[in-house]
Amino acid sequence: VQLQASGGGFVQPGGSLKLSCTASRFSLADVAIGWFRQAPGKEREPLPCIDTTDRISSWGDSVKGRFAISRDHAKNTVYLSIDSLKPEDTALYFCATDVQDYRCSGRPLMRGRGTQVTVSS
């Protein structure tokens, strides 16, 4: 089982990004998939999660209204769209399955390689 996040990069404040999470050897639709980020010296932060019924959960006021998770079943991909990027959004972003398998708890089980997002002018 391998997860891979992609789509990060260098963005100016106020910009937008759409990150992708893909998987090999299994269907993302069979598990809850969450996004997370971790900046140097800071704790891991749970971002939106989508479960097997496509119900979405999110945590923290910092991401409300700017972060959106979606799933494309045909492409076996889960996306994280981020709008109005701020310098404090700079972090390594990664996707992961959830410890509750089918539901979202905000706790990662199997994570993939992350993608770096840097927000700076």
Salt bridges, closest charged atoms under 4 A:
GLU45 OE1 - ARG37 NE 2.73
ASP51 OD2 - ARG55 NE 3.53
ASP51 OD2 - ARG103 NH1 3.92
ASP54 OD1 - ARG71 NE 2.89
ASP54 OD2 - HIS73 NE2 3.25
ASP61 OD1 - LYS64 NZ 3.54
ASP89 OD1 - ARG37 NH1 2.84
ASP89 OD2 - ARG66 NH1 2.76
